[in-house]
Amino acid sequence: MDRENLENLDEESLFQIQNTISEIIKERNFKKGDIEAIVDDSFNIAFPKIDGLGLNPWVEGSMLVCPGARIDKSQTKHICKFVAVGEDWSWESSNMISDVIRRDQSSKKFRQHSITLISPYEGMTVDVIMQKSQNGKHLVDSVESYIFSNGSLEKTMSNSSRSREH
C-alpha cells in the first residue's frame, strides 16, 4: 500500500493497520528463529563480566534485545539497570517475545541478569535506567533514551530522571 492510499484513510483505520503490522512482525519473530539460542548468545554478549550491569539494548535482526541486571552490594543496597519500553518495563511490554532471568547466588552477593526480547515498532521509545537502591528507595543515576526508527535504535538523550520501582 503506498503513501497516497494511506493518507486517504481515517485515523482508526491507520491505527488498525499499525497494530496489524506489529502483530505480524511479532508472529514472524516467534516463527523465525531459535529464541533460546538468541537469548543464550545475548547473555554472553550483554554481560562480559559477571559482576557488570551489562550493555545497553541493541537490535538483533527484527528483535530488540534488552539486557537487565540487579547486583546486591549488601542486604539493603543494590545497583540495577533495566529497560523501559514506552511506559512499561521491558518484561511487562505487550511486545515482549521472551524474558529470561538468570540468578547467581554462588557468592555472598546476589546477582540477577536478564534478557528480554521485544518485537519493536516504528517510533517505540526505549529508556535505559540505571539506579541505586538503599533501604528500599530507588535513586536514578542516569537515563539514556532511544527511539526505534527505520530498523535501528537512535539515541535521543541522556539525563537523570525520576526513580522507578521494579
C-alpha positions in Angstrom: 0.0 0.0 0.0 1.5 3.3 -1.0 1.5 6.6 1.0 -1.2 8.2 -1.2 -3.7 5.4 -0.3 -2.7 5.6 3.3 -3.3 9.3 3.5 -6.9 8.8 2.4 -7.6 6.5 5.4 -9.1 7.8 8.7 -7.1 7.6 11.9 -8.9 4.5 13.2 -8.0 2.6 10.0 -4.4 3.7 10.3 -4.1 2.5 13.9 -5.7 -0.8 12.9 -3.1 -1.2 10.1 -0.3 -0.2 12.5 -1.5 -2.8 15.1 -1.8 -5.5 12.4 1.7 -4.8 11.2 3.1 -5.1 14.8 1.3 -8.4 15.3 2.6 -9.8 12.0 6.2 -8.8 12.9 5.8 -10.3 16.4 4.5 -13.6 14.9 7.3 -13.7 12.4 9.8 -13.2 15.2 8.3 -16.2 17.0 8.4 -18.4 13.9 11.7 -17.1 12.5 14.4 -18.2 14.8 15.5 -20.2 17.8 14.6 -17.8 20.6 16.5 -19.8 23.2 19.7 -19.6 21.1 19.3 -15.8 20.6 18.8 -15.4 24.4 21.8 -17.6 25.2 24.0 -15.6 22.8 22.6 -12.3 24.2 23.6 -13.3 27.7 27.2 -13.9 26.5 27.3 -10.6 24.6 25.5 -8.4 27.1 27.3 -9.4 30.3 31.0 -9.7 29.5 31.8 -9.6 33.2 29.6 -11.4 35.7 29.6 -8.5 38.1 28.7 -5.9 35.5 25.3 -4.3 34.7 25.7 -5.1 31.1 25.4 -3.4 27.7 22.6 -1.1 26.5 19.9 -2.6 24.3 20.5 -3.4 20.6 18.7 -4.6 17.5 19.2 -8.3 16.5 17.5 -8.9 13.2 14.0 -7.7 13.8 14.1 -8.0 17.6 15.2 -5.6 20.3 17.5 -7.2 22.9 17.0 -5.6 26.3 19.6 -6.7 29.0 18.8 -6.0 32.6 20.7 -6.5 35.9 20.5 -6.2 39.6 23.6 -6.6 41.7 23.3 -6.5 45.5 26.0 -4.6 47.4 24.6 -5.6 50.8 21.3 -6.8 52.2 19.9 -3.2 52.0 21.7 -1.8 48.9 21.8 -2.8 45.2 22.5 -1.3 41.8 20.4 -2.0 38.8 19.9 -1.3 35.2 16.7 -2.1 33.4 15.0 -1.1 30.1 11.6 0.6 29.9 9.7 0.3 26.6 7.2 3.1 26.4 5.7 3.4 29.9 6.3 -0.3 30.8 9.3 -2.2 31.9 10.5 -4.4 29.0 9.3 -7.6 30.7 5.8 -6.1 31.0 5.6 -4.9 27.4 2.8 -6.2 25.3 5.5 -6.6 22.6 7.6 -8.9 24.7 8.6 -12.1 23.0 10.7 -13.7 25.7 12.0 -12.8 29.1 14.7 -15.0 30.7 16.2 -14.3 34.2 19.4 -15.9 35.5 20.3 -15.6 39.1 23.7 -16.2 40.7 23.7 -16.8 44.4 27.0 -18.6 44.5 28.8 -15.7 46.1 27.8 -13.6 49.2 26.2 -11.0 46.9 23.0 -11.8 44.9 23.3 -11.1 41.2 20.5 -11.3 38.6 20.8 -10.8 34.9 18.0 -10.9 32.4 17.5 -10.8 28.6 14.1 -9.6 27.3 13.4 -9.8 23.6 11.0 -7.2 22.2 9.2 -7.0 18.9 9.8 -3.3 18.1 7.7 -0.9 16.2 8.5 2.3 14.4 8.6 5.2 17.0 8.9 2.9 20.0 10.7 4.8 22.9 13.3 2.9 24.9 14.8 4.2 28.2 17.8 2.6 29.9 17.5 3.3 33.6 20.4 2.9 36.0 19.5 3.2 39.7 20.8 2.6 43.2 18.6 1.3 45.9 19.2 1.8 49.6 16.7 0.7 52.2 14.1 0.1 49.6 14.3 3.5 47.9 15.5 3.8 44.3 17.5 6.8 43.2 18.2 7.3 39.5 21.8 7.6 38.4 21.1 8.1 34.8 18.6 7.6 32.0 19.6 7.1 28.3 16.7 7.4 25.9 16.4 5.9 22.4 13.8 5.7 19.7 13.3 2.8 17.3 13.4 4.2 13.8 13.9 2.5 10.4 15.0 -0.7 12.0 17.6 0.7 14.4 17.9 2.4 17.8 18.8 6.1 17.7 19.9 7.8 20.9 17.8 10.8 21.7 19.1 12.0 25.1 20.8 11.2 28.4 19.8 12.6 31.8 18.8 12.0 35.3 15.1 11.4 35.9 12.5 10.1 38.4 13.0 6.8 40.2 11.1 3.8 39.1 10.3 0.7 41.2 10.9 -2.7 39.6 
